[in-house]
Amino acid sequence: MTDLILDLIARGGYLGIFLLMALENVIPPIPSEVIMGLGGMAVARGDMALVPLIAIGTAGTTLGNYFWYAIGRRIGYERLRPFIERHGRWLTLDWDAVERLHGFFLRRGQWVIFFMRFMPVGRTIISLPAGMTGMPRWKFVIWTFAGSAIWNAILAGAGLLLGSRFKMLNDYVGPFAIATSALMIGAYLYRVATWKPRI
């Protein structure tokens, strides 16, 4: 995977970064940590500049997230009701919980969008409820871009600092992402086992 990303960056330059970052949010699991980290390495070699790398990478991230936002907006949360009523146990949700989540997202959704951009898991799928709850497009784009820009700057900066030793970062990021995913799966299974619908 890393070799493929390196080849696309070498051949496509900034356009390659843009496309990879958009695809990373549409078709996981192309890892943004590796894409932007390798971009930072290209900056260290003098093949790219840091600010355009971050800006173009973040534009790709925003476009990829907008794909899921647009799907959520088209579906709308009301259409979920029959699905929730049939499969609520596996989602550990009843319709009252969906209504509360909807209200919370309307009040605080921009902060959820912003802070989820720093999470190794769930940062893309959060775009779906943003669209389903009807978050204004301009808010979604601004908060997605802002959070993603900071995260991408951290990743690109790490690649720049580590230079050719970027594999060291990948060795830490990989296990952390796996551990976080395992923890979330464990928490989900526990919730399914103990969940009871509200009467």
Rosetta constraint file for C-alpha pairs under 8 A:
AtomPair CA 1 CA 5 HARMONIC 6.32 0.50
AtomPair CA 2 CA 6 HARMONIC 6.12 0.50
AtomPair CA 2 CA 34 HARMONIC 7.21 0.50
AtomPair CA 3 CA 7 HARMONIC 6.15 0.50
AtomPair CA 4 CA 8 HARMONIC 6.26 0.50
AtomPair CA 5 CA 9 HARMONIC 6.13 0.50
AtomPair CA 5 CA 20 HARMONIC 7.87 0.50
AtomPair CA 5 CA 35 HARMONIC 6.70 0.50
AtomPair CA 6 CA 10 HARMONIC 6.03 0.50
AtomPair CA 6 CA 38 HARMONIC 7.12 0.50
AtomPair CA 7 CA 11 HARMONIC 6.06 0.50
AtomPair CA 8 CA 12 HARMONIC 5.57 0.50
AtomPair CA 8 CA 13 HARMONIC 7.57 0.50
AtomPair CA 8 CA 16 HARMONIC 5.63 0.50
AtomPair CA 8 CA 17 HARMONIC 7.91 0.50
AtomPair CA 9 CA 13 HARMONIC 4.98 0.50
AtomPair CA 9 CA 14 HARMONIC 7.31 0.50
AtomPair CA 9 CA 16 HARMONIC 5.11 0.50
AtomPair CA 9 CA 17 HARMONIC 6.11 0.50
AtomPair CA 9 CA 39 HARMONIC 7.52 0.50
AtomPair CA 10 CA 16 HARMONIC 8.00 0.50
AtomPair CA 11 CA 16 HARMONIC 7.26 0.50
AtomPair CA 12 CA 16 HARMONIC 4.14 0.50
AtomPair CA 12 CA 17 HARMONIC 7.40 0.50
AtomPair CA 13 CA 17 HARMONIC 6.48 0.50
AtomPair CA 13 CA 48 HARMONIC 7.82 0.50
AtomPair CA 14 CA 18 HARMONIC 6.19 0.50
AtomPair CA 14 CA 48 HARMONIC 7.98 0.50
AtomPair CA 14 CA 52 HARMONIC 7.91 0.50
AtomPair CA 14 CA 53 HARMONIC 6.63 0.50
AtomPair CA 14 CA 56 HARMONIC 6.74 0.50
AtomPair CA 14 CA 57 HARMONIC 7.90 0.50
AtomPair CA 15 CA 19 HARMONIC 6.17 0.50
AtomPair CA 15 CA 56 HARMONIC 7.96 0.50
AtomPair CA 16 CA 20 HARMONIC 6.02 0.50
AtomPair CA 17 CA 21 HARMONIC 6.04 0.50
AtomPair CA 17 CA 35 HARMONIC 7.13 0.50
AtomPair CA 17 CA 36 HARMONIC 7.80 0.50
AtomPair CA 17 CA 39 HARMONIC 7.54 0.50
AtomPair CA 17 CA 53 HARMONIC 7.65 0.50
AtomPair CA 17 CA 56 HARMONIC 7.17 0.50
AtomPair CA 17 CA 57 HARMONIC 5.79 0.50
AtomPair CA 17 CA 60 HARMONIC 7.66 0.50
AtomPair CA 18 CA 22 HARMONIC 6.19 0.50
AtomPair CA 18 CA 56 HARMONIC 5.68 0.50
AtomPair CA 18 CA 57 HARMONIC 5.13 0.50
AtomPair CA 18 CA 58 HARMONIC 7.83 0.50
AtomPair CA 18 CA 59 HARMONIC 6.89 0.50
AtomPair CA 18 CA 60 HARMONIC 4.54 0.50
AtomPair CA 18 CA 61 HARMONIC 7.73 0.50
AtomPair CA 19 CA 23 HARMONIC 6.06 0.50
AtomPair CA 19 CA 60 HARMONIC 6.28 0.50
AtomPair CA 20 CA 24 HARMONIC 5.93 0.50
AtomPair CA 20 CA 30 HARMONIC 7.71 0.50
AtomPair CA 20 CA 35 HARMONIC 7.26 0.50
AtomPair CA 20 CA 60 HARMONIC 7.48 0.50
AtomPair CA 21 CA 25 HARMONIC 6.72 0.50
AtomPair CA 21 CA 32 HARMONIC 6.48 0.50
AtomPair CA 21 CA 35 HARMONIC 7.32 0.50
AtomPair CA 21 CA 57 HARMONIC 5.93 0.50
AtomPair CA 21 CA 58 HARMONIC 7.57 0.50
AtomPair CA 21 CA 60 HARMONIC 4.93 0.50
AtomPair CA 21 CA 61 HARMONIC 5.12 0.50
AtomPair CA 21 CA 64 HARMONIC 7.29 0.50
AtomPair CA 22 CA 26 HARMONIC 6.59 0.50
AtomPair CA 22 CA 60 HARMONIC 4.31 0.50
AtomPair CA 22 CA 61 HARMONIC 5.04 0.50
AtomPair CA 22 CA 62 HARMONIC 7.32 0.50
AtomPair CA 22 CA 63 HARMONIC 5.86 0.50
AtomPair CA 22 CA 64 HARMONIC 4.21 0.50
AtomPair CA 22 CA 65 HARMONIC 7.66 0.50
AtomPair CA 23 CA 27 HARMONIC 5.52 0.50
AtomPair CA 23 CA 28 HARMONIC 7.46 0.50
AtomPair CA 23 CA 30 HARMONIC 7.41 0.50
AtomPair CA 23 CA 64 HARMONIC 6.27 0.50
AtomPair CA 24 CA 28 HARMONIC 5.31 0.50
AtomPair CA 24 CA 29 HARMONIC 6.50 0.50
AtomPair CA 24 CA 30 HARMONIC 4.82 0.50
AtomPair CA 24 CA 31 HARMONIC 6.42 0.50
AtomPair CA 24 CA 32 HARMONIC 6.50 0.50
AtomPair CA 24 CA 61 HARMONIC 7.59 0.50
AtomPair CA 24 CA 64 HARMONIC 7.26 0.50
AtomPair CA 25 CA 61 HARMONIC 6.48 0.50
AtomPair CA 25 CA 64 HARMONIC 4.80 0.50
AtomPair CA 25 CA 65 HARMONIC 5.83 0.50
AtomPair CA 25 CA 124 HARMONIC 5.78 0.50
AtomPair CA 26 CA 64 HARMONIC 5.46 0.50
AtomPair CA 26 CA 65 HARMONIC 7.18 0.50
AtomPair CA 26 CA 67 HARMONIC 7.09 0.50
AtomPair CA 26 CA 68 HARMONIC 7.51 0.50
AtomPair CA 31 CA 35 HARMONIC 6.47 0.50
AtomPair CA 32 CA 36 HARMONIC 5.93 0.50
AtomPair CA 32 CA 37 HARMONIC 7.95 0.50
AtomPair CA 33 CA 37 HARMONIC 5.77 0.50
AtomPair CA 33 CA 155 HARMONIC 6.03 0.50
AtomPair CA 33 CA 170 HARMONIC 7.67 0.50
AtomPair CA 33 CA 173 HARMONIC 7.68 0.50
AtomPair CA 34 CA 38 HARMONIC 5.86 0.50
AtomPair CA 34 CA 170 HARMONIC 7.01 0.50
AtomPair CA 35 CA 39 HARMONIC 6.18 0.50
AtomPair CA 36 CA 40 HARMONIC 6.12 0.50
AtomPair CA 36 CA 57 HARMONIC 7.39 0.50
AtomPair CA 36 CA 152 HARMONIC 6.39 0.50
AtomPair CA 36 CA 155 HARMONIC 5.63 0.50
AtomPair CA 36 CA 156 HARMONIC 4.96 0.50
AtomPair CA 36 CA 159 HARMONIC 7.33 0.50
AtomPair CA 37 CA 41 HARMONIC 6.40 0.50
AtomPair CA 37 CA 155 HARMONIC 5.28 0.50
AtomPair CA 37 CA 156 HARMONIC 4.87 0.50
AtomPair CA 37 CA 157 HARMONIC 7.53 0.50
AtomPair CA 37 CA 158 HARMONIC 6.41 0.50
AtomPair CA 37 CA 159 HARMONIC 4.17 0.50
AtomPair CA 37 CA 160 HARMONIC 7.42 0.50
AtomPair CA 37 CA 166 HARMONIC 6.88 0.50
AtomPair CA 38 CA 42 HARMONIC 6.32 0.50
AtomPair CA 38 CA 156 HARMONIC 7.48 0.50
AtomPair CA 38 CA 159 HARMONIC 6.05 0.50
AtomPair CA 38 CA 166 HARMONIC 7.31 0.50
AtomPair CA 39 CA 43 HARMONIC 6.44 0.50
AtomPair CA 39 CA 48 HARMONIC 7.58 0.50
AtomPair CA 39 CA 53 HARMONIC 6.97 0.50
AtomPair CA 39 CA 156 HARMONIC 6.20 0.50
AtomPair CA 39 CA 159 HARMONIC 7.04 0.50
AtomPair CA 40 CA 44 HARMONIC 6.34 0.50
AtomPair CA 40 CA 50 HARMONIC 7.09 0.50
AtomPair CA 40 CA 155 HARMONIC 7.49 0.50
AtomPair CA 40 CA 156 HARMONIC 4.24 0.50
AtomPair CA 40 CA 157 HARMONIC 6.05 0.50
AtomPair CA 40 CA 158 HARMONIC 7.01 0.50
AtomPair CA 40 CA 159 HARMONIC 4.26 0.50
AtomPair CA 40 CA 160 HARMONIC 4.32 0.50
AtomPair CA 40 CA 161 HARMONIC 7.94 0.50
AtomPair CA 40 CA 163 HARMONIC 7.46 0.50
AtomPair CA 41 CA 45 HARMONIC 6.35 0.50
AtomPair CA 41 CA 156 HARMONIC 7.74 0.50
AtomPair CA 41 CA 159 HARMONIC 5.00 0.50
AtomPair CA 41 CA 160 HARMONIC 5.02 0.50
AtomPair CA 41 CA 162 HARMONIC 7.50 0.50
AtomPair CA 41 CA 163 HARMONIC 4.91 0.50
AtomPair CA 41 CA 164 HARMONIC 6.55 0.50
AtomPair CA 41 CA 166 HARMONIC 7.44 0.50
AtomPair CA 42 CA 46 HARMONIC 6.26 0.50
AtomPair CA 42 CA 47 HARMONIC 5.15 0.50
AtomPair CA 42 CA 48 HARMONIC 5.66 0.50
AtomPair CA 42 CA 160 HARMONIC 7.71 0.50
AtomPair CA 43 CA 47 HARMONIC 5.62 0.50
AtomPair CA 43 CA 48 HARMONIC 4.57 0.50
AtomPair CA 43 CA 49 HARMONIC 5.46 0.50
AtomPair CA 43 CA 50 HARMONIC 6.07 0.50
AtomPair CA 43 CA 160 HARMONIC 6.29 0.50
AtomPair CA 44 CA 159 HARMONIC 7.98 0.50
AtomPair CA 44 CA 160 HARMONIC 5.18 0.50
AtomPair CA 44 CA 161 HARMONIC 7.71 0.50
AtomPair CA 44 CA 163 HARMONIC 5.91 0.50
AtomPair CA 45 CA 163 HARMONIC 7.84 0.50
AtomPair CA 48 CA 52 HARMONIC 7.94 0.50
AtomPair CA 48 CA 53 HARMONIC 6.96 0.50
AtomPair CA 49 CA 53 HARMONIC 6.17 0.50
AtomPair CA 50 CA 54 HARMONIC 6.26 0.50
AtomPair CA 50 CA 156 HARMONIC 7.53 0.50
AtomPair CA 51 CA 55 HARMONIC 6.11 0.50
AtomPair CA 52 CA 56 HARMONIC 5.81 0.50
AtomPair CA 53 CA 57 HARMONIC 5.85 0.50
AtomPair CA 53 CA 156 HARMONIC 8.00 0.50
AtomPair CA 54 CA 58 HARMONIC 5.92 0.50
AtomPair CA 54 CA 149 HARMONIC 6.54 0.50
AtomPair CA 54 CA 152 HARMONIC 6.07 0.50
AtomPair CA 54 CA 153 HARMONIC 5.84 0.50
AtomPair CA 54 CA 156 HARMONIC 7.20 0.50
AtomPair CA 55 CA 59 HARMONIC 6.17 0.50
AtomPair CA 55 CA 149 HARMONIC 7.07 0.50
AtomPair CA 56 CA 60 HARMONIC 6.32 0.50
AtomPair CA 57 CA 61 HARMONIC 6.29 0.50
AtomPair CA 57 CA 152 HARMONIC 7.22 0.50
AtomPair CA 58 CA 62 HARMONIC 6.08 0.50
AtomPair CA 58 CA 145 HARMONIC 6.27 0.50
AtomPair CA 58 CA 148 HARMONIC 5.85 0.50
AtomPair CA 58 CA 149 HARMONIC 5.43 0.50
AtomPair CA 58 CA 152 HARMONIC 6.76 0.50
AtomPair CA 59 CA 63 HARMONIC 6.21 0.50
AtomPair CA 59 CA 145 HARMONIC 7.14 0.50
AtomPair CA 60 CA 64 HARMONIC 6.20 0.50
AtomPair CA 61 CA 65 HARMONIC 6.22 0.50
AtomPair CA 61 CA 145 HARMONIC 7.74 0.50
AtomPair CA 61 CA 148 HARMONIC 6.97 0.50
AtomPair CA 62 CA 66 HARMONIC 6.03 0.50
AtomPair CA 62 CA 141 HARMONIC 6.70 0.50
AtomPair CA 62 CA 144 HARMONIC 6.10 0.50
AtomPair CA 62 CA 145 HARMONIC 5.80 0.50
AtomPair CA 62 CA 148 HARMONIC 7.59 0.50
AtomPair CA 63 CA 67 HARMONIC 6.51 0.50
AtomPair CA 64 CA 68 HARMONIC 7.32 0.50
AtomPair CA 65 CA 69 HARMONIC 6.35 0.50
AtomPair CA 65 CA 124 HARMONIC 6.02 0.50
AtomPair CA 65 CA 127 HARMONIC 5.99 0.50
AtomPair CA 65 CA 144 HARMONIC 7.84 0.50
AtomPair CA 66 CA 70 HARMONIC 5.94 0.50
AtomPair CA 66 CA 127 HARMONIC 7.11 0.50
AtomPair CA 66 CA 141 HARMONIC 7.54 0.50
AtomPair CA 67 CA 71 HARMONIC 6.52 0.50
AtomPair CA 68 CA 72 HARMONIC 6.20 0.50
AtomPair CA 68 CA 124 HARMONIC 7.77 0.50
AtomPair CA 68 CA 125 HARMONIC 7.22 0.50
AtomPair CA 68 CA 127 HARMONIC 5.60 0.50
AtomPair CA 68 CA 128 HARMONIC 5.18 0.50
AtomPair CA 68 CA 131 HARMONIC 7.59 0.50
AtomPair CA 69 CA 73 HARMONIC 6.09 0.50
AtomPair CA 69 CA 127 HARMONIC 4.79 0.50
AtomPair CA 69 CA 128 HARMONIC 4.91 0.50
AtomPair CA 69 CA 129 HARMONIC 7.41 0.50
AtomPair CA 69 CA 130 HARMONIC 6.15 0.50
AtomPair CA 69 CA 131 HARMONIC 4.38 0.50
AtomPair CA 69 CA 132 HARMONIC 7.54 0.50
AtomPair CA 70 CA 74 HARMONIC 6.16 0.50
AtomPair CA 70 CA 128 HARMONIC 7.76 0.50
AtomPair CA 70 CA 131 HARMONIC 6.05 0.50
AtomPair CA 71 CA 75 HARMONIC 6.28 0.50
AtomPair CA 71 CA 128 HARMONIC 6.83 0.50
AtomPair CA 71 CA 131 HARMONIC 7.04 0.50
AtomPair CA 72 CA 76 HARMONIC 6.02 0.50
AtomPair CA 72 CA 77 HARMONIC 7.86 0.50
AtomPair CA 72 CA 127 HARMONIC 7.58 0.50
AtomPair CA 72 CA 128 HARMONIC 4.61 0.50
AtomPair CA 72 CA 129 HARMONIC 6.14 0.50
AtomPair CA 72 CA 130 HARMONIC 7.09 0.50
AtomPair CA 72 CA 131 HARMONIC 4.30 0.50
AtomPair CA 72 CA 132 HARMONIC 4.33 0.50
AtomPair CA 72 CA 133 HARMONIC 7.95 0.50
AtomPair CA 73 CA 128 HARMONIC 7.69 0.50
AtomPair CA 73 CA 130 HARMONIC 7.76 0.50
AtomPair CA 73 CA 131 HARMONIC 4.01 0.50
AtomPair CA 73 CA 132 HARMONIC 4.63 0.50
AtomPair CA 73 CA 133 HARMONIC 7.26 0.50
AtomPair CA 73 CA 134 HARMONIC 6.11 0.50
AtomPair CA 74 CA 131 HARMONIC 7.65 0.50
AtomPair CA 74 CA 132 HARMONIC 7.35 0.50
AtomPair CA 75 CA 79 HARMONIC 6.55 0.50
AtomPair CA 75 CA 132 HARMONIC 6.42 0.50
AtomPair CA 76 CA 80 HARMONIC 7.67 0.50
AtomPair CA 76 CA 131 HARMONIC 7.33 0.50
AtomPair CA 76 CA 132 HARMONIC 4.33 0.50
AtomPair CA 76 CA 133 HARMONIC 6.66 0.50
AtomPair CA 76 CA 134 HARMONIC 7.49 0.50
AtomPair CA 77 CA 81 HARMONIC 7.61 0.50
AtomPair CA 77 CA 129 HARMONIC 7.85 0.50
AtomPair CA 77 CA 132 HARMONIC 5.01 0.50
AtomPair CA 77 CA 133 HARMONIC 6.27 0.50
AtomPair CA 80 CA 84 HARMONIC 6.00 0.50
AtomPair CA 81 CA 85 HARMONIC 6.08 0.50
AtomPair CA 81 CA 95 HARMONIC 6.71 0.50
AtomPair CA 82 CA 86 HARMONIC 6.22 0.50
AtomPair CA 83 CA 87 HARMONIC 5.89 0.50
AtomPair CA 83 CA 88 HARMONIC 7.48 0.50
AtomPair CA 84 CA 88 HARMONIC 4.64 0.50
AtomPair CA 84 CA 91 HARMONIC 7.61 0.50
AtomPair CA 84 CA 93 HARMONIC 6.98 0.50
AtomPair CA 84 CA 94 HARMONIC 6.37 0.50
AtomPair CA 84 CA 95 HARMONIC 6.60 0.50
AtomPair CA 85 CA 94 HARMONIC 6.75 0.50
AtomPair CA 85 CA 95 HARMONIC 7.07 0.50
AtomPair CA 87 CA 91 HARMONIC 6.59 0.50
AtomPair CA 88 CA 92 HARMONIC 5.56 0.50
AtomPair CA 88 CA 93 HARMONIC 4.95 0.50
AtomPair CA 88 CA 94 HARMONIC 5.54 0.50
AtomPair CA 89 CA 93 HARMONIC 6.50 0.50
AtomPair CA 89 CA 94 HARMONIC 7.87 0.50
AtomPair CA 89 CA 192 HARMONIC 6.62 0.50
AtomPair CA 89 CA 195 HARMONIC 7.16 0.50
AtomPair CA 89 CA 196 HARMONIC 7.79 0.50
AtomPair CA 89 CA 197 HARMONIC 7.75 0.50
AtomPair CA 90 CA 192 HARMONIC 6.22 0.50
AtomPair CA 91 CA 192 HARMONIC 7.69 0.50
AtomPair CA 92 CA 191 HARMONIC 6.84 0.50
AtomPair CA 92 CA 192 HARMONIC 5.96 0.50
AtomPair CA 92 CA 195 HARMONIC 6.14 0.50
AtomPair CA 92 CA 196 HARMONIC 7.99 0.50
AtomPair CA 93 CA 97 HARMONIC 5.89 0.50
AtomPair CA 93 CA 98 HARMONIC 6.78 0.50
AtomPair CA 93 CA 197 HARMONIC 7.40 0.50
AtomPair CA 94 CA 98 HARMONIC 6.51 0.50
AtomPair CA 94 CA 197 HARMONIC 6.14 0.50
AtomPair CA 94 CA 198 HARMONIC 7.28 0.50
AtomPair CA 95 CA 99 HARMONIC 6.21 0.50
AtomPair CA 96 CA 100 HARMONIC 6.30 0.50
AtomPair CA 96 CA 198 HARMONIC 7.97 0.50
AtomPair CA 97 CA 101 HARMONIC 6.11 0.50
AtomPair CA 98 CA 102 HARMONIC 6.00 0.50
AtomPair CA 99 CA 103 HARMONIC 6.26 0.50
AtomPair CA 100 CA 104 HARMONIC 6.15 0.50
AtomPair CA 101 CA 105 HARMONIC 6.02 0.50
AtomPair CA 102 CA 106 HARMONIC 6.26 0.50
AtomPair CA 102 CA 133 HARMONIC 6.09 0.50
AtomPair CA 103 CA 107 HARMONIC 6.40 0.50
AtomPair CA 104 CA 108 HARMONIC 5.84 0.50
AtomPair CA 104 CA 109 HARMONIC 6.96 0.50
AtomPair CA 105 CA 109 HARMONIC 4.10 0.50
AtomPair CA 105 CA 110 HARMONIC 7.85 0.50
AtomPair CA 105 CA 112 HARMONIC 7.85 0.50
AtomPair CA 105 CA 130 HARMONIC 7.39 0.50
AtomPair CA 105 CA 133 HARMONIC 7.02 0.50
AtomPair CA 106 CA 133 HARMONIC 6.86 0.50
AtomPair CA 106 CA 135 HARMONIC 6.86 0.50
AtomPair CA 108 CA 112 HARMONIC 6.71 0.50
AtomPair CA 109 CA 113 HARMONIC 6.18 0.50
AtomPair CA 109 CA 130 HARMONIC 7.05 0.50
AtomPair CA 109 CA 135 HARMONIC 7.53 0.50
AtomPair CA 110 CA 114 HARMONIC 6.16 0.50
AtomPair CA 110 CA 139 HARMONIC 6.87 0.50
AtomPair CA 110 CA 140 HARMONIC 6.92 0.50
AtomPair CA 110 CA 143 HARMONIC 6.15 0.50
AtomPair CA 111 CA 115 HARMONIC 6.06 0.50
AtomPair CA 111 CA 143 HARMONIC 7.69 0.50
AtomPair CA 112 CA 116 HARMONIC 5.89 0.50
AtomPair CA 113 CA 117 HARMONIC 6.71 0.50
AtomPair CA 113 CA 123 HARMONIC 7.90 0.50
AtomPair CA 113 CA 126 HARMONIC 6.86 0.50
AtomPair CA 113 CA 127 HARMONIC 7.39 0.50
AtomPair CA 113 CA 130 HARMONIC 7.81 0.50
AtomPair CA 113 CA 140 HARMONIC 7.43 0.50
AtomPair CA 113 CA 143 HARMONIC 6.34 0.50
AtomPair CA 113 CA 144 HARMONIC 6.22 0.50
AtomPair CA 113 CA 147 HARMONIC 7.80 0.50
AtomPair CA 114 CA 118 HARMONIC 7.98 0.50
AtomPair CA 114 CA 143 HARMONIC 5.25 0.50
AtomPair CA 114 CA 144 HARMONIC 5.91 0.50
AtomPair CA 114 CA 146 HARMONIC 6.97 0.50
AtomPair CA 114 CA 147 HARMONIC 4.79 0.50
AtomPair CA 114 CA 148 HARMONIC 7.82 0.50
AtomPair CA 115 CA 119 HARMONIC 7.43 0.50
AtomPair CA 115 CA 147 HARMONIC 6.60 0.50
AtomPair CA 116 CA 122 HARMONIC 7.06 0.50
AtomPair CA 116 CA 123 HARMONIC 4.91 0.50
AtomPair CA 116 CA 126 HARMONIC 7.41 0.50
AtomPair CA 116 CA 147 HARMONIC 7.94 0.50
AtomPair CA 117 CA 123 HARMONIC 5.09 0.50
AtomPair CA 117 CA 124 HARMONIC 7.85 0.50
AtomPair CA 117 CA 144 HARMONIC 7.21 0.50
AtomPair CA 117 CA 147 HARMONIC 5.42 0.50
AtomPair CA 117 CA 148 HARMONIC 5.63 0.50
AtomPair CA 117 CA 151 HARMONIC 6.96 0.50
AtomPair CA 118 CA 123 HARMONIC 7.21 0.50
AtomPair CA 118 CA 147 HARMONIC 7.19 0.50
AtomPair CA 118 CA 148 HARMONIC 7.60 0.50
AtomPair CA 118 CA 151 HARMONIC 6.02 0.50
AtomPair CA 119 CA 123 HARMONIC 5.78 0.50
AtomPair CA 120 CA 177 HARMONIC 5.86 0.50
AtomPair CA 120 CA 180 HARMONIC 7.61 0.50
AtomPair CA 121 CA 177 HARMONIC 7.34 0.50
AtomPair CA 121 CA 180 HARMONIC 7.43 0.50
AtomPair CA 121 CA 181 HARMONIC 6.71 0.50
AtomPair CA 122 CA 126 HARMONIC 6.12 0.50
AtomPair CA 123 CA 127 HARMONIC 7.72 0.50
AtomPair CA 125 CA 129 HARMONIC 7.84 0.50
AtomPair CA 126 CA 130 HARMONIC 6.57 0.50
AtomPair CA 127 CA 131 HARMONIC 6.39 0.50
AtomPair CA 128 CA 132 HARMONIC 6.22 0.50
AtomPair CA 129 CA 133 HARMONIC 5.91 0.50
AtomPair CA 130 CA 134 HARMONIC 6.50 0.50
AtomPair CA 130 CA 135 HARMONIC 5.56 0.50
AtomPair CA 130 CA 140 HARMONIC 7.39 0.50
AtomPair CA 131 CA 135 HARMONIC 5.95 0.50
AtomPair CA 135 CA 139 HARMONIC 6.94 0.50
AtomPair CA 135 CA 140 HARMONIC 6.55 0.50
AtomPair CA 136 CA 140 HARMONIC 6.35 0.50
AtomPair CA 137 CA 141 HARMONIC 6.11 0.50
AtomPair CA 138 CA 142 HARMONIC 6.06 0.50
AtomPair CA 139 CA 143 HARMONIC 6.05 0.50
AtomPair CA 140 CA 144 HARMONIC 5.87 0.50
AtomPair CA 141 CA 145 HARMONIC 5.91 0.50
AtomPair CA 142 CA 146 HARMONIC 6.03 0.50
AtomPair CA 143 CA 147 HARMONIC 6.11 0.50
AtomPair CA 144 CA 148 HARMONIC 5.91 0.50
AtomPair CA 145 CA 149 HARMONIC 5.81 0.50
AtomPair CA 146 CA 150 HARMONIC 6.57 0.50
AtomPair CA 147 CA 151 HARMONIC 6.39 0.50
AtomPair CA 148 CA 152 HARMONIC 5.85 0.50
AtomPair CA 149 CA 153 HARMONIC 5.95 0.50
AtomPair CA 150 CA 154 HARMONIC 6.33 0.50
AtomPair CA 151 CA 155 HARMONIC 6.36 0.50
AtomPair CA 152 CA 156 HARMONIC 5.97 0.50
AtomPair CA 153 CA 157 HARMONIC 5.82 0.50
AtomPair CA 154 CA 158 HARMONIC 6.11 0.50
AtomPair CA 155 CA 159 HARMONIC 6.32 0.50
AtomPair CA 156 CA 160 HARMONIC 6.12 0.50
AtomPair CA 157 CA 161 HARMONIC 6.09 0.50
AtomPair CA 158 CA 162 HARMONIC 6.01 0.50
AtomPair CA 158 CA 166 HARMONIC 7.84 0.50
AtomPair CA 158 CA 169 HARMONIC 7.68 0.50
AtomPair CA 159 CA 163 HARMONIC 5.69 0.50
AtomPair CA 159 CA 166 HARMONIC 5.73 0.50
AtomPair CA 159 CA 169 HARMONIC 8.00 0.50
AtomPair CA 162 CA 166 HARMONIC 5.38 0.50
AtomPair CA 162 CA 168 HARMONIC 7.99 0.50
AtomPair CA 162 CA 169 HARMONIC 7.97 0.50
AtomPair CA 165 CA 169 HARMONIC 7.81 0.50
AtomPair CA 166 CA 170 HARMONIC 6.55 0.50
AtomPair CA 167 CA 171 HARMONIC 6.07 0.50
AtomPair CA 168 CA 172 HARMONIC 6.71 0.50
AtomPair CA 169 CA 173 HARMONIC 6.07 0.50
AtomPair CA 170 CA 174 HARMONIC 5.83 0.50
AtomPair CA 171 CA 175 HARMONIC 6.94 0.50
AtomPair CA 172 CA 176 HARMONIC 6.32 0.50
AtomPair CA 173 CA 177 HARMONIC 6.09 0.50
AtomPair CA 174 CA 178 HARMONIC 6.27 0.50
AtomPair CA 175 CA 179 HARMONIC 6.01 0.50
AtomPair CA 176 CA 180 HARMONIC 6.11 0.50
AtomPair CA 177 CA 181 HARMONIC 6.11 0.50
AtomPair CA 178 CA 182 HARMONIC 6.12 0.50
AtomPair CA 179 CA 183 HARMONIC 6.15 0.50
AtomPair CA 180 CA 184 HARMONIC 6.24 0.50
AtomPair CA 181 CA 185 HARMONIC 6.17 0.50
AtomPair CA 182 CA 186 HARMONIC 6.10 0.50
AtomPair CA 183 CA 187 HARMONIC 6.14 0.50
AtomPair CA 184 CA 188 HARMONIC 6.11 0.50
AtomPair CA 185 CA 189 HARMONIC 6.22 0.50
AtomPair CA 186 CA 190 HARMONIC 6.22 0.50
AtomPair CA 187 CA 191 HARMONIC 6.16 0.50
AtomPair CA 188 CA 192 HARMONIC 6.19 0.50
AtomPair CA 189 CA 193 HARMONIC 6.21 0.50
AtomPair CA 190 CA 194 HARMONIC 6.24 0.50
AtomPair CA 191 CA 195 HARMONIC 5.48 0.50
